[in-house]
Amino acid sequence: MAFFSTAVASSLFFAIVFVLVLRLISKTSLVYMVVKGFQSITDYFHVHQYYRIPQYDEHLRHNQLYLRVHTYLHSLPSLEDSNFTNMFCGAKPSDIFLRLDSNQTIHDSFLGAKLCWTIEMRRDHQQNGHFSFVLKLKKDDKRRIFRQYFQHILSISDEIEQRKREIKMHITVEERGARRWTAVPFTHPATFETLAMDVDLKNKVKSDLEQFLKSKQYYHRLGRVWKRSFLLYGEAGTGKSSFVAAMAKFLQYDIYNIDMSKISTESDMTVALLQTSPKSLILVEDLDRHLTTRSTAASVLNGIASYCGEERVVVLTMNEKSGGVDEAVRRRVDVQIHFPPCDFSAFKILAVTHLGVKDHKLFSQVEEVFQSGARLSPAEIGEIMMANRSSPSRAFKSIISALQINGGDKDALEYNEIGSRRLFLRDGLSMGKLYGLLKLGIRRNEECLDSDSMEKKGL
């Protein structure tokens, strides 16, 4: 009996000790110290091997492998299991996503091998921060899975990019005395289908872009950089910006908008171009406002030709008329497109997109006014349609009046069909004032009709 009691007491003692030990090692700090100590020992004996993947190469160009790894790591379920991570809200309040932070570690496994990724930030001599991904894996596993693992990363990242492709607009911002690119969602709704321009011209541009996308080997065989350049010129409001948006959506390319007012030296332009990525549209708007001499034009275009890299489409826009484009600019671009004021064919496209009208009894009058030489920009006609979208007839009458006023003598007396009254329009009348007068005529006419109807009812 005494022996049995002793055995029970001994078992109880060992059970208590075991529970205490479990409680001690279950403490996060102790476990962390044990794990770190084990890692230090393995590192001392060179059990692991490390690979750094920097954000930029030695020429300050984006490292494409870094971008692929970035996409892949943010898709891993283990990101949620990290000790800490950044949380953001997407375009919708219900969209919450996670992003890695500097010095954060994320774990992965592949073909039975355990891999560890860390994101680091380093500063260069100008105190600009650059990120790197650091891969840690066992040397024995490296010999077995290294190439297959990176092929797996590239495959997964490609699938994600295709599935979640979102066009972005990249703009430059100043941070700590240096300029860097930052991306915002590009939400411009324009497509080639909604553009008010000649159908044959749209189809030619689409065919040109499709051929460019398939021509990498052809360009390389010729010893040329795989890129294409466009010059869009015409007066303000003729649709150049909408055309750029349609190009970006058709190509599924991000837009890098280079603000020439913030480019003070050729070095600034070079750095900005080197940090653009493939599959991008390099946009320089209103180039004529920033070019004072031919040498300046040549330096800008030569910089774009030399440093913007491959798989890019370069688009320059100018507000000059067709005869005012510098030959130095013409010679350095592949495709030139003139954007004229709106004609009758463009008007019909606008009528469909803005009002849903394919034909109307007033179309013959609109065409007649266009044939007389009167012109407005597509933006001006679109604005009139939007202001009168509840009544297509009123919209077309307003456009006829606006075209007649714009196309007639500057001091002529023009007839306004909407208000059944005459308007004196002299030199210098802006389109904004014209729209105001037209809308005023509409309101007054409606007021007269209302008062007439009230009088008939004896009110």
C-alpha positions in Angstrom: 0.0 0.0 0.0 2.9 2.3 0.9 4.5 1.5 -2.4 1.4 2.3 -4.4 1.1 5.7 -2.6 4.7 6.5 -3.4 4.2 5.6 -7.1 1.1 7.8 -7.3 3.0 10.7 -5.6 5.9 10.3 -8.1 3.6 10.3 -11.1 1.7 13.4 -9.8 5.1 15.2 -9.2 6.3 14.5 -12.8 2.9 15.5 -14.2 3.1 18.9 -12.4 6.7 19.4 -13.6 5.6 18.6 -17.2 2.8 21.0 -17.1 5.0 23.8 -15.7 7.6 23.1 -18.5 4.8 23.3 -21.1 3.6 26.6 -19.7 7.1 28.0 -19.8 7.9 27.0 -23.4 4.4 28.2 -24.5 5.4 31.8 -23.7 5.9 33.7 -27.0 9.1 35.3 -25.8 10.7 32.1 -24.8 9.7 30.3 -28.0 11.0 33.3 -30.0 14.3 33.1 -28.2 14.6 29.4 -28.9 13.8 29.8 -32.6 16.2 32.7 -33.0 18.9 30.8 -31.2 18.4 27.8 -33.5 18.5 30.1 -36.6 21.7 31.6 -35.4 23.3 28.2 -35.0 22.2 27.1 -38.5 23.4 30.4 -40.0 26.8 30.0 -38.3 27.3 26.7 -40.0 26.1 28.1 -43.3 23.1 25.8 -43.6 21.1 28.5 -45.4 21.7 30.6 -48.5 20.4 34.1 -49.2 19.3 35.9 -52.4 18.5 39.6 -52.6 16.1 40.9 -55.3 16.4 44.7 -55.4 13.6 47.0 -56.6 15.8 48.8 -59.2 18.8 47.7 -61.1 22.1 49.6 -61.3 20.6 51.8 -64.0 17.6 52.8 -61.8 15.2 50.7 -64.0 12.5 48.6 -62.4 13.6 45.1 -61.7 10.9 43.0 -63.3 11.6 40.0 -61.0 11.0 42.2 -58.0 7.5 43.2 -59.4 6.7 39.5 -60.0 7.8 38.4 -56.5 5.8 41.3 -55.0 2.7 40.1 -56.8 3.3 36.5 -55.7 4.1 37.1 -52.1 0.9 39.2 -51.6 -1.1 36.3 -52.9 0.2 33.9 -50.2 -2.2 32.8 -47.4 0.7 32.9 -45.0 0.6 36.7 -45.3 -2.3 36.7 -42.9 -0.3 34.6 -40.4 2.6 37.1 -40.1 3.3 38.7 -36.8 2.2 42.0 -38.3 1.3 43.4 -41.7 -0.3 46.6 -43.2 -4.0 46.7 -43.9 -5.7 48.9 -46.5 -9.2 49.5 -47.8 -9.8 49.2 -51.6 -12.1 51.1 -53.9 -15.1 49.6 -52.1 -15.4 49.8 -48.3 -15.8 46.0 -48.2 -12.4 45.5 -50.0 -9.7 45.0 -47.4 -6.2 43.8 -48.4 -2.9 43.3 -46.8 0.6 44.6 -47.8 4.0 43.7 -46.6 6.0 46.1 -44.4 9.8 46.6 -44.3 11.6 44.0 -42.2 8.5 41.8 -42.3 9.0 38.0 -42.8 6.7 35.7 -44.7 7.0 32.0 -45.1 6.4 29.7 -48.1 6.8 26.1 -49.0 7.4 24.4 -52.3 8.0 20.7 -53.0 8.5 20.0 -49.4 11.1 22.8 -48.9 10.6 25.6 -46.4 11.4 29.1 -47.7 11.5 32.5 -46.0 11.1 35.9 -47.5 12.0 39.3 -45.9 11.4 42.7 -47.3 14.2 45.2 -46.5 14.6 48.9 -47.2 18.0 50.5 -47.8 18.9 54.1 -48.5 21.4 55.2 -51.2 23.8 58.2 -50.9 21.0 60.6 -51.7 18.9 59.1 -48.8 16.3 57.7 -51.3 14.7 54.5 -49.9 14.8 51.4 -52.1 13.2 48.1 -51.2 14.5 44.6 -51.7 13.2 41.1 -51.2 15.5 38.6 -49.5 15.0 34.9 -50.0 16.4 32.5 -47.4 16.4 28.7 -48.1 18.5 25.7 -47.2 21.4 24.9 -49.5 20.3 21.3 -49.9 16.9 22.6 -51.0 18.4 25.1 -53.3 20.0 22.5 -55.5 16.7 20.7 -55.7 14.0 23.3 -56.2 15.6 26.7 -57.0 14.8 27.0 -60.7 11.4 25.3 -60.4 10.4 27.6 -57.6 11.1 30.8 -59.5 9.3 29.3 -62.6 6.4 28.7 -60.2 6.5 32.4 -59.0 6.5 33.7 -62.6 3.6 31.5 -63.5 1.5 32.5 -60.5 2.2 36.2 -60.9 1.3 36.1 -64.6 -2.1 34.5 -63.7 -2.8 37.1 -61.0 -1.9 40.0 -63.3 -4.1 38.7 -66.1 -7.0 38.2 -63.6 -6.6 41.5 -61.8 -5.3 43.7 -64.5 -6.1 47.3 -63.6 -4.7 50.2 -65.6 -3.0 52.8 -63.5 -1.9 56.4 -64.0 1.6 57.1 -62.7 2.4 60.6 -61.7 5.5 62.1 -60.1 5.5 63.3 -56.5 8.3 65.0 -54.5 9.5 63.3 -51.4 12.5 64.5 -49.3 13.8 66.6 -52.2 13.6 63.8 -54.7 10.9 63.0 -57.3 9.4 59.5 -57.6 6.6 57.8 -59.4 3.4 57.0 -57.6 0.4 55.2 -59.1 -3.3 55.9 -58.9 -6.2 54.0 -60.6 -7.0 55.1 -64.1 -10.7 55.4 -64.4 -11.2 57.3 -67.7 -14.2 55.8 -69.4 -13.2 56.4 -73.0 -12.8 53.5 -75.4 -12.3 53.3 -79.2 -16.0 52.5 -79.5 -17.0 55.8 -77.8 -14.5 58.1 -79.7 -16.1 60.5 -82.1 -13.7 60.2 -85.0 -13.5 58.6 -88.4 -14.2 54.8 -88.2 -11.5 53.9 -90.8 -8.9 55.9 -88.8 -9.8 54.1 -85.6 -9.6 50.7 -87.2 -6.2 51.6 -88.7 -4.9 52.7 -85.3 -6.2 49.5 -83.6 -4.5 47.4 -86.3 -1.3 49.2 -85.8 -1.3 48.6 -82.1 -2.2 45.0 -82.5 0.7 44.5 -84.9 3.0 46.3 -82.5 2.1 43.9 -79.6 3.2 40.9 -81.8 6.4 42.5 -83.2 9.0 41.9 -80.5 11.1 39.5 -82.5 10.7 41.6 -85.6 12.1 44.7 -83.9 14.9 42.7 -82.4 15.8 41.2 -85.8 16.1 44.8 -87.1 18.2 45.8 -84.1 15.6 48.3 -82.9 14.1 49.0 -79.5 10.6 47.6 -79.3 8.5 50.7 -78.9 6.2 52.9 -81.0 5.6 56.6 -80.9 2.6 58.7 -81.8 2.1 62.4 -82.2 -1.5 63.7 -81.6 -2.0 67.3 -82.7 -5.0 69.6 -83.0 -6.9 72.3 -81.2 -8.1 71.9 -77.6 -11.3 69.9 -77.1 -10.8 67.7 -80.3 -10.4 64.4 -78.3 -6.7 63.9 -77.9 -6.9 63.0 -74.2 -9.8 60.6 -74.8 -7.8 59.0 -77.6 -4.9 58.4 -75.2 -7.3 56.7 -72.7 -8.7 54.5 -75.4 -5.2 53.5 -76.5 -4.2 52.6 -72.9 -7.3 50.5 -72.4 -6.9 48.7 -75.8 -3.3 47.9 -75.0 -3.9 47.2 -71.3 -0.9 49.4 -70.6 -0.3 51.7 -67.6 0.1 55.4 -68.3 3.2 57.4 -67.1 2.3 61.0 -67.4 5.5 63.1 -67.6 4.8 66.7 -66.5 7.2 68.8 -68.5 6.7 71.8 -66.2 8.5 69.8 -63.5 11.4 68.6 -65.7 14.1 71.2 -65.3 17.1 69.2 -66.6 17.9 66.4 -69.1 18.9 64.4 -66.0 15.4 64.7 -64.6 13.9 63.4 -67.8 16.4 60.5 -67.9 15.7 59.4 -64.4 11.9 59.6 -64.9 12.1 57.5 -68.1 14.4 54.9 -66.6 12.0 54.2 -63.8 9.1 53.5 -66.1 8.1 49.8 -66.5 7.4 47.7 -69.6 3.8 47.5 -70.9 3.4 51.2 -70.4 2.3 54.3 -72.3 4.6 57.3 -71.9 2.5 60.4 -72.2 3.8 64.0 -72.7 0.9 66.4 -73.0 0.9 69.9 -74.5 4.5 69.5 -75.6 4.3 72.8 -77.6 3.7 74.8 -74.4 7.1 73.6 -73.0 9.3 73.8 -76.1 10.9 77.1 -76.8 13.6 76.1 -79.3 14.2 73.3 -81.7 17.1 72.1 -79.7 14.8 71.7 -76.7 12.4 69.7 -78.8 15.2 67.5 -80.1 16.7 66.9 -76.6 13.3 65.8 -75.2 12.6 63.5 -78.1 16.1 62.1 -78.1 15.8 61.4 -74.3 12.6 59.5 -74.9 14.1 57.6 -77.7 17.2 56.7 -75.7 16.0 55.9 -72.2 12.3 54.9 -72.2 13.1 51.2 -72.7 11.2 48.4 -74.5 7.6 47.4 -74.8 6.4 51.0 -74.5 4.2 53.3 -76.5 5.2 57.0 -76.5 2.4 59.5 -77.1 3.1 63.2 -77.5 0.2 65.7 -77.7 0.3 69.2 -79.1 -2.3 71.9 -79.5 -0.9 73.4 -82.6 -2.7 73.3 -85.9 -1.6 70.9 -88.7 0.7 73.4 -90.3 2.4 74.4 -87.0 4.0 71.1 -86.0 7.8 71.3 -86.1 9.5 69.1 -88.7 12.0 68.1 -86.0 9.1 66.6 -84.1 7.5 65.0 -87.1 10.7 63.1 -88.1 11.1 61.5 -84.7 7.7 59.9 -84.4 6.2 56.8 -86.1 2.6 57.8 -86.4 1.1 61.3 -86.7 -2.7 61.9 -86.2 -4.4 65.2 -86.7 -7.5 65.9 -84.6 -9.7 68.3 -86.6 -12.9 70.1 -85.3 -16.0 68.0 -85.3 -17.6 67.1 -88.7 -21.0 65.5 -89.5 -19.7 61.9 -89.2 -18.3 62.7 -85.7 -21.5 64.5 -84.8 -23.5 61.3 -85.5 -21.2 59.3 -83.3 -21.7 61.8 -80.5 -25.4 61.7 -81.0 -25.4 57.9 -80.4 -23.0 58.0 -77.4 -24.5 61.1 -75.7 -28.2 60.8 -76.6 -28.8 57.3 -77.9 -30.1 58.7 -81.3 -29.0 57.1 -84.6 -31.2 59.3 -86.8 -33.3 62.4 -86.5 -35.3 64.7 -88.7 -32.9 67.5 -87.8 -29.8 65.6 -89.1 -30.2 67.0 -92.6 -30.1 70.6 -91.2 -27.1 69.8 -89.1 -25.3 68.3 -92.1 -26.1 71.4 -94.2 -24.6 73.7 -91.6 -21.4 71.5 -91.4 -21.1 71.6 -95.2 -21.2 75.4 -95.0 -17.9 75.3 -93.2 -19.1 75.9 -89.6 -17.1 74.0 -87.0 -17.1 73.3 -83.3 -14.9 70.9 -81.3 -16.3 67.5 -80.3 -16.0 68.6 -76.7 -18.2 71.7 -77.3 -20.9 69.7 -79.2 -20.8 67.0 -76.5 -21.3 69.7 -73.8 -24.4 71.0 -75.6 -25.8 67.4 -75.9 -25.2 66.8 -72.2 -26.9 70.0 -71.2 -30.0 69.0 -73.3 -29.9 65.2 -72.9 -33.6 65.1 -71.9 -34.6 66.5 -75.3 -32.6 65.4 -78.4 -34.6 67.9 -80.6 -33.6 70.7 -78.4 -30.0 69.6 -78.3 -29.8 69.4 -82.1 -31.5 72.9 -82.5 -28.9 74.3 -80.0 -26.1 72.8 -82.0 -27.5 74.2 -85.3 -27.6 77.7 -83.7 -24.1 77.3 -82.2 -22.7 76.2 -85.6 -24.5 79.1 -87.4 -23.1 81.6 -85.0 -19.6 80.1 -85.1 -19.6 79.9 -88.9 -21.1 83.2 -89.8 -19.8 86.8 -89.9 -18.5 88.0 -86.6 -20.8 91.0 -86.6 -23.8 89.2 -88.3 -27.2 89.0 -86.8 -28.0 85.3 -86.2 -31.3 83.6 -85.8 -31.9 81.6 -82.6 -34.6 79.0 -83.4 -34.9 77.9 -79.8 -36.2 81.1 -78.3 -37.7 82.6 -81.5 -35.6 85.7 -81.0 -32.4 87.3 -82.5 -29.0 87.4 -80.7 -26.3 90.0 -81.4 -23.0 88.1 -81.3 -19.8 90.1 -81.9 -16.1 89.2 -82.1 -14.7 87.7 -78.9 -17.8 85.9 -77.7 -16.7 82.7 -75.9 -18.4 79.4 -76.3 -19.2 79.5 -72.6 -21.2 82.7 -73.1 -22.8 81.3 -76.1 -24.0 78.2 -74.2 -25.4 80.6 -71.5 -27.3 82.6 -74.1 -28.7 79.5 -75.7 -29.8 78.1 -72.3 -31.3 81.4 -71.4 -33.2 81.4 -74.6 -34.5 77.9 -73.8 -35.6 78.9 -70.3 -37.3 82.1 -71.5 -39.1 80.3 -74.2 -40.3 77.7 -71.8 -41.5 80.4 -69.4 -43.4 82.1 -72.3 -45.0 78.7 -73.2 -46.0 78.2 -69.5 -47.5 81.7 -69.2 -49.4 81.2 -72.5 -50.9 77.9 -71.3 -51.8 79.5 -68.0 -53.6 82.4 -69.7 -55.6 79.9 -71.9 -56.7 78.2 -68.7 -57.8 81.5 -67.2 -55.2 81.4 -64.4 
